[in-house]
Every structure is written in C-alpha cells, then in structure tokens.
C-alpha cells in the first residue's frame, strides 16, 4: 500500500470504527426487539431471554462475518477482472 498518507490511514480507521459501531447498534436493537419483551417485570434477564440474546448475537456475528468474506472475495475478483482487461487493452 505504497503512497498512503497518515491522514488516509486515519480516515480508514475512522470509517472502520463507524461501521463497527453501526453494526453493534443494529445488532443490539435487533436482538433486544426479538428477545426482550417491551413490558417486563424483572430487572434481570430471564434464562430464556439470555439464551435468546446469546443465540441472536452469535447468528448476527456469523452472518456479518460471512457477508464480509463474500464482499472481500467479490472485490478481489473484480480487481482481477480489471487487471485482465487492462492487460488485454495493452496488447
């Protein structure tokens, strides 16, 4: 990654942090809506709610990981296609 400035690295780090915060907020909202009733009596989560939240978070993280890997793979394939087209245009 030659030629990347410190400002560009900071921008990438800031964007990554923003994306992670957004993912966490979406996951929290989704799992809370799914697993915790809006009208609750106890201050502590029940065992069922705890299990539901654990499973919800695990599934959310698994899907997030799979999507990230697929997007990376697609990006790499696109880069290869661009290189091939450039090579063909030079010939």
PyMOL Python script that loads the backbone (N, CA, C, O; Angstrom):
from pymol import cmd

cmd.read_pdbstr("""\
ATOM      1  N   UNK A   1       0.833  -1.172   0.000  1.00  0.00           N
ATOM      2  CA  UNK A   1       0.000   0.000   0.000  1.00  0.00           C
ATOM      3  C   UNK A   1       0.882   1.242   0.000  1.00  0.00           C
ATOM      4  O   UNK A   1       0.853   2.043   0.934  1.00  0.00           O
ATOM      5  N   UNK A   2       1.644   1.383  -1.032  1.00  0.00           N
ATOM      6  CA  UNK A   2       2.572   2.498  -1.146  1.00  0.00           C
ATOM      7  C   UNK A   2       1.807   3.787  -1.383  1.00  0.00           C
ATOM      8  O   UNK A   2       0.787   3.809  -2.072  1.00  0.00           O
ATOM      9  N   UNK A   3       2.317   4.852  -0.802  1.00  0.00           N
ATOM     10  CA  UNK A   3       1.750   6.156  -1.054  1.00  0.00           C
ATOM     11  C   UNK A   3       0.556   6.524  -0.191  1.00  0.00           C
ATOM     12  O   UNK A   3      -0.081   7.548  -0.439  1.00  0.00           O
ATOM     13  N   UNK A   4       0.240   5.738   0.793  1.00  0.00           N
ATOM     14  CA  UNK A   4      -0.893   6.059   1.658  1.00  0.00           C
ATOM     15  C   UNK A   4      -0.401   6.980   2.767  1.00  0.00           C
ATOM     16  O   UNK A   4       0.575   6.684   3.457  1.00  0.00           O
ATOM     17  N   UNK A   5      -1.092   8.092   2.922  1.00  0.00           N
ATOM     18  CA  UNK A   5      -0.686   9.071   3.926  1.00  0.00           C
ATOM     19  C   UNK A   5      -1.273   8.724   5.284  1.00  0.00           C
ATOM     20  O   UNK A   5      -2.167   7.888   5.408  1.00  0.00           O
ATOM     21  N   UNK A   6      -0.746   9.386   6.283  1.00  0.00           N
ATOM     22  CA  UNK A   6      -1.255   9.178   7.644  1.00  0.00           C
ATOM     23  C   UNK A   6      -2.716   9.608   7.752  1.00  0.00           C
ATOM     24  O   UNK A   6      -3.502   8.980   8.461  1.00  0.00           O
ATOM     25  N   UNK A   7      -3.077  10.680   7.045  1.00  0.00           N
ATOM     26  CA  UNK A   7      -4.468  11.157   7.052  1.00  0.00           C
ATOM     27  C   UNK A   7      -5.400  10.119   6.438  1.00  0.00           C
ATOM     28  O   UNK A   7      -6.517   9.921   6.917  1.00  0.00           O
ATOM     29  N   UNK A   8      -4.940   9.453   5.373  1.00  0.00           N
ATOM     30  CA  UNK A   8      -5.764   8.426   4.739  1.00  0.00           C
ATOM     31  C   UNK A   8      -5.925   7.219   5.662  1.00  0.00           C
ATOM     32  O   UNK A   8      -7.008   6.639   5.738  1.00  0.00           O
ATOM     33  N   UNK A   9      -4.864   6.840   6.357  1.00  0.00           N
ATOM     34  CA  UNK A   9      -4.948   5.735   7.311  1.00  0.00           C
ATOM     35  C   UNK A   9      -5.921   6.069   8.436  1.00  0.00           C
ATOM     36  O   UNK A   9      -6.693   5.214   8.869  1.00  0.00           O
ATOM     37  N   UNK A  10      -5.883   7.313   8.909  1.00  0.00           N
ATOM     38  CA  UNK A  10      -6.804   7.734   9.969  1.00  0.00           C
ATOM     39  C   UNK A  10      -8.242   7.688   9.464  1.00  0.00           C
ATOM     40  O   UNK A  10      -9.145   7.266  10.186  1.00  0.00           O
ATOM     41  N   UNK A  11      -8.454   8.124   8.223  1.00  0.00           N
ATOM     42  CA  UNK A  11      -9.794   8.091   7.646  1.00  0.00           C
ATOM     43  C   UNK A  11     -10.312   6.660   7.562  1.00  0.00           C
ATOM     44  O   UNK A  11     -11.465   6.395   7.902  1.00  0.00           O
ATOM     45  N   UNK A  12      -9.469   5.739   7.111  1.00  0.00           N
ATOM     46  CA  UNK A  12      -9.857   4.324   7.032  1.00  0.00           C
ATOM     47  C   UNK A  12     -10.192   3.788   8.424  1.00  0.00           C
ATOM     48  O   UNK A  12     -11.191   3.092   8.601  1.00  0.00           O
ATOM     49  N   UNK A  13      -9.351   4.116   9.414  1.00  0.00           N
ATOM     50  CA  UNK A  13      -9.603   3.653  10.782  1.00  0.00           C
ATOM     51  C   UNK A  13     -10.908   4.237  11.318  1.00  0.00           C
ATOM     52  O   UNK A  13     -11.675   3.535  11.975  1.00  0.00           O
ATOM     53  N   UNK A  14     -11.165   5.514  11.043  1.00  0.00           N
ATOM     54  CA  UNK A  14     -12.405   6.153  11.496  1.00  0.00           C
ATOM     55  C   UNK A  14     -13.628   5.512  10.848  1.00  0.00           C
ATOM     56  O   UNK A  14     -14.641   5.284  11.510  1.00  0.00           O
ATOM     57  N   UNK A  15     -13.531   5.220   9.549  1.00  0.00           N
ATOM     58  CA  UNK A  15     -14.646   4.581   8.850  1.00  0.00           C
ATOM     59  C   UNK A  15     -14.901   3.181   9.392  1.00  0.00           C
ATOM     60  O   UNK A  15     -16.049   2.767   9.554  1.00  0.00           O
ATOM     61  N   UNK A  16     -13.829   2.461   9.669  1.00  0.00           N
ATOM     62  CA  UNK A  16     -13.977   1.111  10.217  1.00  0.00           C
ATOM     63  C   UNK A  16     -14.646   1.164  11.595  1.00  0.00           C
ATOM     64  O   UNK A  16     -15.515   0.348  11.903  1.00  0.00           O
ATOM     65  N   UNK A  17     -14.232   2.130  12.418  1.00  0.00           N
ATOM     66  CA  UNK A  17     -14.831   2.286  13.747  1.00  0.00           C
ATOM     67  C   UNK A  17     -16.310   2.640  13.630  1.00  0.00           C
ATOM     68  O   UNK A  17     -17.134   2.131  14.390  1.00  0.00           O
ATOM     69  N   UNK A  18     -16.645   3.504  12.689  1.00  0.00           N
ATOM     70  CA  UNK A  18     -18.033   3.899  12.477  1.00  0.00           C
ATOM     71  C   UNK A  18     -18.873   2.707  12.018  1.00  0.00           C
ATOM     72  O   UNK A  18     -20.003   2.526  12.472  1.00  0.00           O
ATOM     73  N   UNK A  19     -18.317   1.897  11.119  1.00  0.00           N
ATOM     74  CA  UNK A  19     -19.036   0.715  10.641  1.00  0.00           C
ATOM     75  C   UNK A  19     -19.254  -0.290  11.772  1.00  0.00           C
ATOM     76  O   UNK A  19     -20.327  -0.886  11.870  1.00  0.00           O
ATOM     77  N   UNK A  20     -18.249  -0.484  12.624  1.00  0.00           N
ATOM     78  CA  UNK A  20     -18.396  -1.424  13.738  1.00  0.00           C
ATOM     79  C   UNK A  20     -19.436  -0.916  14.738  1.00  0.00           C
ATOM     80  O   UNK A  20     -20.238  -1.697  15.251  1.00  0.00           O
ATOM     81  N   UNK A  21     -19.425   0.388  15.015  1.00  0.00           N
ATOM     82  CA  UNK A  21     -20.411   0.963  15.940  1.00  0.00           C
ATOM     83  C   UNK A  21     -21.817   0.805  15.366  1.00  0.00           C
ATOM     84  O   UNK A  21     -22.756   0.489  16.097  1.00  0.00           O
ATOM     85  N   UNK A  22     -21.963   1.023  14.064  1.00  0.00           N
ATOM     86  CA  UNK A  22     -23.264   0.868  13.417  1.00  0.00           C
ATOM     87  C   UNK A  22     -23.732  -0.581  13.500  1.00  0.00           C
ATOM     88  O   UNK A  22     -24.896  -0.846  13.804  1.00  0.00           O
ATOM     89  N   UNK A  23     -22.818  -1.524  13.228  1.00  0.00           N
ATOM     90  CA  UNK A  23     -23.166  -2.940  13.308  1.00  0.00           C
ATOM     91  C   UNK A  23     -23.588  -3.311  14.730  1.00  0.00           C
ATOM     92  O   UNK A  23     -24.567  -4.033  14.921  1.00  0.00           O
ATOM     93  N   UNK A  24     -22.850  -2.817  15.724  1.00  0.00           N
ATOM     94  CA  UNK A  24     -23.190  -3.114  17.121  1.00  0.00           C
ATOM     95  C   UNK A  24     -24.570  -2.554  17.467  1.00  0.00           C
ATOM     96  O   UNK A  24     -25.373  -3.233  18.108  1.00  0.00           O
ATOM     97  N   UNK A  25     -24.844  -1.328  17.048  1.00  0.00           N
ATOM     98  CA  UNK A  25     -26.145  -0.718  17.344  1.00  0.00           C
ATOM     99  C   UNK A  25     -27.278  -1.482  16.680  1.00  0.00           C
ATOM    100  O   UNK A  25     -28.320  -1.706  17.296  1.00  0.00           O
ATOM    101  N   UNK A  26     -27.085  -1.882  15.429  1.00  0.00           N
ATOM    102  CA  UNK A  26     -28.121  -2.656  14.730  1.00  0.00           C
ATOM    103  C   UNK A  26     -28.351  -4.004  15.415  1.00  0.00           C
ATOM    104  O   UNK A  26     -29.489  -4.437  15.595  1.00  0.00           O
ATOM    105  N   UNK A  27     -27.258  -4.655  15.791  1.00  0.00           N
ATOM    106  CA  UNK A  27     -27.357  -5.953  16.456  1.00  0.00           C
ATOM    107  C   UNK A  27     -28.078  -5.806  17.797  1.00  0.00           C
ATOM    108  O   UNK A  27     -28.965  -6.598  18.116  1.00  0.00           O
ATOM    109  N   UNK A  28     -27.702  -4.809  18.568  1.00  0.00           N
ATOM    110  CA  UNK A  28     -28.335  -4.596  19.877  1.00  0.00           C
ATOM    111  C   UNK A  28     -29.828  -4.356  19.731  1.00  0.00           C
ATOM    112  O   UNK A  28     -30.632  -4.949  20.450  1.00  0.00           O
ATOM    113  N   UNK A  29     -30.196  -3.487  18.799  1.00  0.00           N
ATOM    114  CA  UNK A  29     -31.607  -3.172  18.585  1.00  0.00           C
ATOM    115  C   UNK A  29     -32.379  -4.395  18.121  1.00  0.00           C
ATOM    116  O   UNK A  29     -33.461  -4.688  18.629  1.00  0.00           O
ATOM    117  N   UNK A  30     -31.817  -5.106  17.151  1.00  0.00           N
ATOM    118  CA  UNK A  30     -32.488  -6.285  16.603  1.00  0.00           C
ATOM    119  C   UNK A  30     -32.689  -7.361  17.661  1.00  0.00           C
ATOM    120  O   UNK A  30     -33.787  -7.897  17.812  1.00  0.00           O
ATOM    121  N   UNK A  31     -31.621  -7.673  18.393  1.00  0.00           N
ATOM    122  CA  UNK A  31     -31.708  -8.752  19.383  1.00  0.00           C
ATOM    123  C   UNK A  31     -32.585  -8.358  20.571  1.00  0.00           C
ATOM    124  O   UNK A  31     -33.271  -9.205  21.142  1.00  0.00           O
ATOM    125  N   UNK A  32     -32.566  -7.084  20.942  1.00  0.00           N
ATOM    126  CA  UNK A  32     -33.430  -6.648  22.040  1.00  0.00           C
ATOM    127  C   UNK A  32     -34.897  -6.763  21.637  1.00  0.00           C
ATOM    128  O   UNK A  32     -35.719  -7.250  22.413  1.00  0.00           O
ATOM    129  N   UNK A  33     -35.231  -6.313  20.414  1.00  0.00           N
ATOM    130  CA  UNK A  33     -36.615  -6.415  19.945  1.00  0.00           C
ATOM    131  C   UNK A  33     -37.066  -7.863  19.853  1.00  0.00           C
ATOM    132  O   UNK A  33     -38.212  -8.189  20.164  1.00  0.00           O
ATOM    133  N   UNK A  34     -36.147  -8.732  19.422  1.00  0.00           N
ATOM    134  CA  UNK A  34     -36.500 -10.138  19.236  1.00  0.00           C
ATOM    135  C   UNK A  34     -36.633 -10.887  20.555  1.00  0.00           C
ATOM    136  O   UNK A  34     -37.506 -11.743  20.694  1.00  0.00           O
ATOM    137  N   UNK A  35     -35.779 -10.577  21.521  1.00  0.00           N
ATOM    138  CA  UNK A  35     -35.651 -11.432  22.703  1.00  0.00           C
ATOM    139  C   UNK A  35     -36.218 -10.862  24.005  1.00  0.00           C
ATOM    140  O   UNK A  35     -36.501 -11.614  24.938  1.00  0.00           O
ATOM    141  N   UNK A  36     -36.381  -9.568  24.072  1.00  0.00           N
ATOM    142  CA  UNK A  36     -36.803  -8.967  25.347  1.00  0.00           C
ATOM    143  C   UNK A  36     -38.138  -8.262  25.147  1.00  0.00           C
ATOM    144  O   UNK A  36     -38.229  -7.316  24.366  1.00  0.00           O
ATOM    145  N   UNK A  37     -39.168  -8.714  25.845  1.00  0.00           N
ATOM    146  CA  UNK A  37     -40.478  -8.087  25.695  1.00  0.00           C
ATOM    147  C   UNK A  37     -40.442  -6.619  26.146  1.00  0.00           C
ATOM    148  O   UNK A  37     -39.679  -6.249  27.038  1.00  0.00           O
ATOM    149  N   UNK A  38     -41.276  -5.801  25.515  1.00  0.00           N
ATOM    150  CA  UNK A  38     -41.294  -4.381  25.862  1.00  0.00           C
ATOM    151  C   UNK A  38     -41.877  -4.139  27.249  1.00  0.00           C
ATOM    152  O   UNK A  38     -41.564  -3.135  27.889  1.00  0.00           O
ATOM    153  N   UNK A  39     -42.713  -5.043  27.709  1.00  0.00           N
ATOM    154  CA  UNK A  39     -43.283  -4.934  29.065  1.00  0.00           C
ATOM    155  C   UNK A  39     -42.660  -6.019  29.926  1.00  0.00           C
ATOM    156  O   UNK A  39     -43.071  -7.179  29.874  1.00  0.00           O
ATOM    157  N   UNK A  40     -41.677  -5.639  30.708  1.00  0.00           N
ATOM    158  CA  UNK A  40     -41.008  -6.627  31.552  1.00  0.00           C
ATOM    159  C   UNK A  40     -41.182  -6.265  33.024  1.00  0.00           C
ATOM    160  O   UNK A  40     -41.360  -5.100  33.382  1.00  0.00           O
ATOM    161  N   UNK A  41     -41.125  -7.304  33.872  1.00  0.00           N
ATOM    162  CA  UNK A  41     -41.364  -7.132  35.304  1.00  0.00           C
ATOM    163  C   UNK A  41     -40.076  -7.157  36.111  1.00  0.00           C
ATOM    164  O   UNK A  41     -39.973  -6.505  37.150  1.00  0.00           O
ATOM    165  N   UNK A  42     -39.096  -7.909  35.632  1.00  0.00           N
ATOM    166  CA  UNK A  42     -37.865  -8.111  36.396  1.00  0.00           C
ATOM    167  C   UNK A  42     -36.752  -7.205  35.876  1.00  0.00           C
ATOM    168  O   UNK A  42     -36.715  -6.850  34.698  1.00  0.00           O
ATOM    169  N   UNK A  43     -35.852  -6.841  36.777  1.00  0.00           N
ATOM    170  CA  UNK A  43     -34.710  -6.018  36.375  1.00  0.00           C
ATOM    171  C   UNK A  43     -33.618  -6.865  35.723  1.00  0.00           C
ATOM    172  O   UNK A  43     -32.760  -6.338  35.015  1.00  0.00           O
ATOM    173  N   UNK A  44     -33.652  -8.175  35.961  1.00  0.00           N
ATOM    174  CA  UNK A  44     -32.662  -9.096  35.390  1.00  0.00           C
ATOM    175  C   UNK A  44     -33.296  -9.860  34.228  1.00  0.00           C
ATOM    176  O   UNK A  44     -34.506 -10.084  34.208  1.00  0.00           O
ATOM    177  N   UNK A  45     -32.463 -10.259  33.261  1.00  0.00           N
ATOM    178  CA  UNK A  45     -32.955 -11.077  32.159  1.00  0.00           C
ATOM    179  C   UNK A  45     -33.295 -12.473  32.664  1.00  0.00           C
ATOM    180  O   UNK A  45     -32.616 -13.011  33.538  1.00  0.00           O
ATOM    181  N   UNK A  46     -34.340 -13.044  32.110  1.00  0.00           N
ATOM    182  CA  UNK A  46     -34.661 -14.420  32.442  1.00  0.00           C
ATOM    183  C   UNK A  46     -33.678 -15.328  31.689  1.00  0.00           C
ATOM    184  O   UNK A  46     -32.953 -14.884  30.798  1.00  0.00           O
ATOM    185  N   UNK A  47     -33.676 -16.605  32.073  1.00  0.00           N
ATOM    186  CA  UNK A  47     -32.789 -17.547  31.391  1.00  0.00           C
ATOM    187  C   UNK A  47     -33.128 -17.636  29.906  1.00  0.00           C
ATOM    188  O   UNK A  47     -32.227 -17.671  29.068  1.00  0.00           O
ATOM    189  N   UNK A  48     -34.403 -17.671  29.577  1.00  0.00           N
ATOM    190  CA  UNK A  48     -34.838 -17.740  28.181  1.00  0.00           C
ATOM    191  C   UNK A  48     -34.406 -16.513  27.392  1.00  0.00           C
ATOM    192  O   UNK A  48     -33.957 -16.630  26.251  1.00  0.00           O
ATOM    193  N   UNK A  49     -34.540 -15.335  27.997  1.00  0.00           N
ATOM    194  CA  UNK A  49     -34.111 -14.104  27.327  1.00  0.00           C
ATOM    195  C   UNK A  49     -32.601 -14.105  27.107  1.00  0.00           C
ATOM    196  O   UNK A  49     -32.119 -13.703  26.048  1.00  0.00           O
ATOM    197  N   UNK A  50     -31.867 -14.556  28.105  1.00  0.00           N
ATOM    198  CA  UNK A  50     -30.412 -14.602  27.999  1.00  0.00           C
ATOM    199  C   UNK A  50     -29.974 -15.538  26.878  1.00  0.00           C
ATOM    200  O   UNK A  50     -29.099 -15.199  26.081  1.00  0.00           O
ATOM    201  N   UNK A  51     -30.588 -16.714  26.824  1.00  0.00           N
ATOM    202  CA  UNK A  51     -30.260 -17.682  25.766  1.00  0.00           C
ATOM    203  C   UNK A  51     -30.618 -17.097  24.405  1.00  0.00           C
ATOM    204  O   UNK A  51     -29.850 -17.233  23.452  1.00  0.00           O
ATOM    205  N   UNK A  52     -31.767 -16.454  24.305  1.00  0.00           N
ATOM    206  CA  UNK A  52     -32.205 -15.848  23.047  1.00  0.00           C
ATOM    207  C   UNK A  52     -31.211 -14.781  22.585  1.00  0.00           C
ATOM    208  O   UNK A  52     -30.825 -14.752  21.416  1.00  0.00           O
ATOM    209  N   UNK A  53     -30.801 -13.911  23.500  1.00  0.00           N
ATOM    210  CA  UNK A  53     -29.846 -12.850  23.160  1.00  0.00           C
ATOM    211  C   UNK A  53     -28.516 -13.461  22.718  1.00  0.00           C
ATOM    212  O   UNK A  53     -27.933 -13.025  21.726  1.00  0.00           O
ATOM    213  N   UNK A  54     -28.036 -14.469  23.453  1.00  0.00           N
ATOM    214  CA  UNK A  54     -26.771 -15.122  23.089  1.00  0.00           C
ATOM    215  C   UNK A  54     -26.841 -15.704  21.674  1.00  0.00           C
ATOM    216  O   UNK A  54     -25.923 -15.518  20.875  1.00  0.00           O
ATOM    217  N   UNK A  55     -27.922 -16.400  21.375  1.00  0.00           N
ATOM    218  CA  UNK A  55     -28.075 -17.002  20.043  1.00  0.00           C
ATOM    219  C   UNK A  55     -28.210 -15.938  18.968  1.00  0.00           C
ATOM    220  O   UNK A  55     -27.625 -16.056  17.891  1.00  0.00           O
ATOM    221  N   UNK A  56     -28.978 -14.903  19.259  1.00  0.00           N
ATOM    222  CA  UNK A  56     -29.192 -13.818  18.303  1.00  0.00           C
ATOM    223  C   UNK A  56     -27.859 -13.147  17.957  1.00  0.00           C
ATOM    224  O   UNK A  56     -27.556 -12.921  16.786  1.00  0.00           O
ATOM    225  N   UNK A  57     -27.080 -12.836  18.971  1.00  0.00           N
ATOM    226  CA  UNK A  57     -25.784 -12.186  18.756  1.00  0.00           C
ATOM    227  C   UNK A  57     -24.852 -13.112  17.979  1.00  0.00           C
ATOM    228  O   UNK A  57     -24.158 -12.668  17.065  1.00  0.00           O
ATOM    229  N   UNK A  58     -24.834 -14.384  18.334  1.00  0.00           N
ATOM    230  CA  UNK A  58     -23.971 -15.338  17.627  1.00  0.00           C
ATOM    231  C   UNK A  58     -24.353 -15.421  16.148  1.00  0.00           C
ATOM    232  O   UNK A  58     -23.478 -15.416  15.283  1.00  0.00           O
ATOM    233  N   UNK A  59     -25.648 -15.495  15.855  1.00  0.00           N
ATOM    234  CA  UNK A  59     -26.106 -15.560  14.460  1.00  0.00           C
ATOM    235  C   UNK A  59     -25.765 -14.268  13.731  1.00  0.00           C
ATOM    236  O   UNK A  59     -25.306 -14.300  12.589  1.00  0.00           O
ATOM    237  N   UNK A  60     -25.987 -13.140  14.381  1.00  0.00           N
ATOM    238  CA  UNK A  60     -25.713 -11.845  13.767  1.00  0.00           C
ATOM    239  C   UNK A  60     -24.235 -11.732  13.412  1.00  0.00           C
ATOM    240  O   UNK A  60     -23.886 -11.302  12.312  1.00  0.00           O
ATOM    241  N   UNK A  61     -23.371 -12.119  14.342  1.00  0.00           N
ATOM    242  CA  UNK A  61     -21.929 -12.040  14.109  1.00  0.00           C
ATOM    243  C   UNK A  61     -21.501 -13.020  13.011  1.00  0.00           C
ATOM    244  O   UNK A  61     -20.638 -12.697  12.195  1.00  0.00           O
ATOM    245  N   UNK A  62     -22.102 -14.213  12.989  1.00  0.00           N
ATOM    246  CA  UNK A  62     -21.777 -15.204  11.967  1.00  0.00           C
ATOM    247  C   UNK A  62     -22.139 -14.683  10.581  1.00  0.00           C
ATOM    248  O   UNK A  62     -21.346 -14.790   9.645  1.00  0.00           O
ATOM    249  N   UNK A  63     -23.324 -14.126  10.453  1.00  0.00           N
ATOM    250  CA  UNK A  63     -23.763 -13.587   9.165  1.00  0.00           C
ATOM    251  C   UNK A  63     -22.896 -12.403   8.763  1.00  0.00           C
ATOM    252  O   UNK A  63     -22.516 -12.277   7.599  1.00  0.00           O
ATOM    253  N   UNK A  64     -22.582 -11.539   9.714  1.00  0.00           N
ATOM    254  CA  UNK A  64     -21.725 -10.379   9.439  1.00  0.00           C
ATOM    255  C   UNK A  64     -20.368 -10.844   8.906  1.00  0.00           C
ATOM    256  O   UNK A  64     -19.838 -10.264   7.959  1.00  0.00           O
ATOM    257  N   UNK A  65     -19.818 -11.877   9.508  1.00  0.00           N
ATOM    258  CA  UNK A  65     -18.531 -12.428   9.080  1.00  0.00           C
ATOM    259  C   UNK A  65     -18.635 -13.021   7.667  1.00  0.00           C
ATOM    260  O   UNK A  65     -17.764 -12.787   6.829  1.00  0.00           O
ATOM    261  N   UNK A  66     -19.692 -13.780   7.409  1.00  0.00           N
ATOM    262  CA  UNK A  66     -19.873 -14.397   6.091  1.00  0.00           C
ATOM    263  C   UNK A  66     -20.043 -13.336   5.004  1.00  0.00           C
ATOM    264  O   UNK A  66     -19.482 -13.465   3.916  1.00  0.00           O
ATOM    265  N   UNK A  67     -20.807 -12.300   5.295  1.00  0.00           N
ATOM    266  CA  UNK A  67     -21.007 -11.232   4.317  1.00  0.00           C
ATOM    267  C   UNK A  67     -19.687 -10.513   4.049  1.00  0.00           C
ATOM    268  O   UNK A  67     -19.366 -10.209   2.900  1.00  0.00           O
ATOM    269  N   UNK A  68     -18.924 -10.244   5.101  1.00  0.00           N
ATOM    270  CA  UNK A  68     -17.626  -9.591   4.943  1.00  0.00           C
ATOM    271  C   UNK A  68     -16.685 -10.402   4.074  1.00  0.00           C
ATOM    272  O   UNK A  68     -15.998  -9.846   3.217  1.00  0.00           O
ATOM    273  N   UNK A  69     -16.646 -11.714   4.285  1.00  0.00           N
ATOM    274  CA  UNK A  69     -15.789 -12.587   3.480  1.00  0.00           C
ATOM    275  C   UNK A  69     -16.243 -12.613   2.027  1.00  0.00           C
ATOM    276  O   UNK A  69     -15.417 -12.591   1.115  1.00  0.00           O
ATOM    277  N   UNK A  70     -17.551 -12.660   1.809  1.00  0.00           N
ATOM    278  CA  UNK A  70     -18.084 -12.689   0.442  1.00  0.00           C
ATOM    279  C   UNK A  70     -17.773 -11.379  -0.279  1.00  0.00           C
ATOM    280  O   UNK A  70     -17.388 -11.395  -1.448  1.00  0.00           O
ATOM    281  N   UNK A  71     -17.935 -10.249   0.402  1.00  0.00           N
ATOM    282  CA  UNK A  71     -17.634  -8.956  -0.213  1.00  0.00           C
ATOM    283  C   UNK A  71     -16.155  -8.843  -0.544  1.00  0.00           C
ATOM    284  O   UNK A  71     -15.796  -8.302  -1.590  1.00  0.00           O
ATOM    285  N   UNK A  72     -15.292  -9.346   0.334  1.00  0.00           N
ATOM    286  CA  UNK A  72     -13.856  -9.334   0.071  1.00  0.00           C
ATOM    287  C   UNK A  72     -13.541 -10.182  -1.150  1.00  0.00           C
ATOM    288  O   UNK A  72     -12.760  -9.774  -2.010  1.00  0.00           O
ATOM    289  N   UNK A  73     -14.144 -11.355  -1.227  1.00  0.00           N
ATOM    290  CA  UNK A  73     -13.938 -12.247  -2.375  1.00  0.00           C
ATOM    291  C   UNK A  73     -14.400 -11.575  -3.668  1.00  0.00           C
ATOM    292  O   UNK A  73     -13.705 -11.635  -4.682  1.00  0.00           O
ATOM    293  N   UNK A  74     -15.569 -10.937  -3.635  1.00  0.00           N
ATOM    294  CA  UNK A  74     -16.092 -10.268  -4.822  1.00  0.00           C
ATOM    295  C   UNK A  74     -15.177  -9.114  -5.236  1.00  0.00           C
ATOM    296  O   UNK A  74     -14.948  -8.894  -6.425  1.00  0.00           O
ATOM    297  N   UNK A  75     -14.667  -8.395  -4.269  1.00  0.00           N
ATOM    298  CA  UNK A  75     -13.758  -7.277  -4.551  1.00  0.00           C
ATOM    299  C   UNK A  75     -12.475  -7.777  -5.202  1.00  0.00           C
ATOM    300  O   UNK A  75     -11.976  -7.166  -6.147  1.00  0.00           O
ATOM    301  N   UNK A  76     -11.945  -8.882  -4.701  1.00  0.00           N
ATOM    302  CA  UNK A  76     -10.729  -9.453  -5.282  1.00  0.00           C
ATOM    303  C   UNK A  76     -10.974  -9.934  -6.704  1.00  0.00           C
ATOM    304  O   UNK A  76     -10.119  -9.769  -7.574  1.00  0.00           O
ATOM    305  N   UNK A  77     -12.133 -10.527  -6.942  1.00  0.00           N
ATOM    306  CA  UNK A  77     -12.474 -10.984  -8.289  1.00  0.00           C
ATOM    307  C   UNK A  77     -12.593  -9.795  -9.243  1.00  0.00           C
ATOM    308  O   UNK A  77     -12.151  -9.858 -10.390  1.00  0.00           O
ATOM    309  N   UNK A  78     -13.199  -8.707  -8.749  1.00  0.00           N
ATOM    310  CA  UNK A  78     -13.327  -7.508  -9.576  1.00  0.00           C
ATOM    311  C   UNK A  78     -11.952  -6.940  -9.920  1.00  0.00           C
ATOM    312  O   UNK A  78     -11.720  -6.520 -11.053  1.00  0.00           O
ATOM    313  N   UNK A  79     -11.042  -6.925  -8.948  1.00  0.00           N
ATOM    314  CA  UNK A  79      -9.690  -6.424  -9.197  1.00  0.00           C
ATOM    315  C   UNK A  79      -8.990  -7.276 -10.256  1.00  0.00           C
ATOM    316  O   UNK A  79      -8.302  -6.747 -11.129  1.00  0.00           O
ATOM    317  N   UNK A  80      -9.168  -8.588 -10.176  1.00  0.00           N
ATOM    318  CA  UNK A  80      -8.562  -9.475 -11.163  1.00  0.00           C
ATOM    319  C   UNK A  80      -9.126  -9.206 -12.564  1.00  0.00           C
ATOM    320  O   UNK A  80      -8.379  -9.192 -13.542  1.00  0.00           O
ATOM    321  N   UNK A  81     -10.428  -8.994 -12.655  1.00  0.00           N
ATOM    322  CA  UNK A  81     -11.047  -8.705 -13.950  1.00  0.00           C
ATOM    323  C   UNK A  81     -10.509  -7.400 -14.535  1.00  0.00           C
ATOM    324  O   UNK A  81     -10.239  -7.321 -15.733  1.00  0.00           O
ATOM    325  N   UNK A  82     -10.354  -6.390 -13.704  1.00  0.00           N
ATOM    326  CA  UNK A  82      -9.816  -5.113 -14.166  1.00  0.00           C
ATOM    327  C   UNK A  82      -8.393  -5.299 -14.680  1.00  0.00           C
ATOM    328  O   UNK A  82      -8.035  -4.752 -15.723  1.00  0.00           O
ATOM    329  N   UNK A  83      -7.587  -6.061 -13.960  1.00  0.00           N
ATOM    330  CA  UNK A  83      -6.213  -6.323 -14.401  1.00  0.00           C
ATOM    331  C   UNK A  83      -6.197  -7.062 -15.734  1.00  0.00           C
ATOM    332  O   UNK A  83      -5.385  -6.759 -16.608  1.00  0.00           O
ATOM    333  N   UNK A  84      -7.093  -8.027 -15.886  1.00  0.00           N
ATOM    334  CA  UNK A  84      -7.162  -8.777 -17.139  1.00  0.00           C
ATOM    335  C   UNK A  84      -7.565  -7.863 -18.304  1.00  0.00           C
ATOM    336  O   UNK A  84      -6.993  -7.944 -19.391  1.00  0.00           O
ATOM    337  N   UNK A  85      -8.545  -7.003 -18.065  1.00  0.00           N
ATOM    338  CA  UNK A  85      -8.981  -6.079 -19.106  1.00  0.00           C
ATOM    339  C   UNK A  85      -7.874  -5.101 -19.473  1.00  0.00           C
ATOM    340  O   UNK A  85      -7.678  -4.788 -20.647  1.00  0.00           O
ATOM    341  N   UNK A  86      -7.155  -4.622 -18.467  1.00  0.00           N
ATOM    342  CA  UNK A  86      -6.035  -3.713 -18.742  1.00  0.00           C
ATOM    343  C   UNK A  86      -4.959  -4.405 -19.560  1.00  0.00           C
ATOM    344  O   UNK A  86      -4.393  -3.811 -20.477  1.00  0.00           O
ATOM    345  N   UNK A  87      -4.679  -5.649 -19.234  1.00  0.00           N
ATOM    346  CA  UNK A  87      -3.670  -6.415 -19.967  1.00  0.00           C
ATOM    347  C   UNK A  87      -4.113  -6.627 -21.411  1.00  0.00           C
ATOM    348  O   UNK A  87      -3.297  -6.537 -22.329  1.00  0.00           O
ATOM    349  N   UNK A  88      -5.397  -6.906 -21.619  1.00  0.00           N
ATOM    350  CA  UNK A  88      -5.923  -7.105 -22.968  1.00  0.00           C
ATOM    351  C   UNK A  88      -5.864  -5.813 -23.779  1.00  0.00           C
ATOM    352  O   UNK A  88      -5.579  -5.838 -24.976  1.00  0.00           O
ATOM    353  N   UNK A  89      -6.128  -4.711 -23.139  1.00  0.00           N
ATOM    354  CA  UNK A  89      -6.113  -3.419 -23.830  1.00  0.00           C
ATOM    355  C   UNK A  89      -4.694  -3.020 -24.226  1.00  0.00           C
ATOM    356  O   UNK A  89      -4.510  -2.312 -25.216  1.00  0.00           O
ATOM    357  N   UNK A  90      -3.703  -3.455 -23.482  1.00  0.00           N
ATOM    358  CA  UNK A  90      -2.312  -3.118 -23.781  1.00  0.00           C
ATOM    359  C   UNK A  90      -1.764  -3.957 -24.930  1.00  0.00           C
ATOM    360  O   UNK A  90      -0.799  -3.566 -25.586  1.00  0.00           O
ATOM    361  N   UNK A  91      -2.378  -5.100 -25.168  1.00  0.00           N
ATOM    362  CA  UNK A  91      -1.895  -5.988 -26.255  1.00  0.00           C
ATOM    363  C   UNK A  91      -2.435  -5.603 -27.583  1.00  0.00           C
ATOM    364  O   UNK A  91      -2.125  -6.247 -28.586  1.00  0.00           O
TER     365      UNK A  91
END
""", "prot")
cmd.dss("prot")
cmd.show_as("cartoon", "prot")
cmd.util.cbc("prot")
cmd.orient("prot")
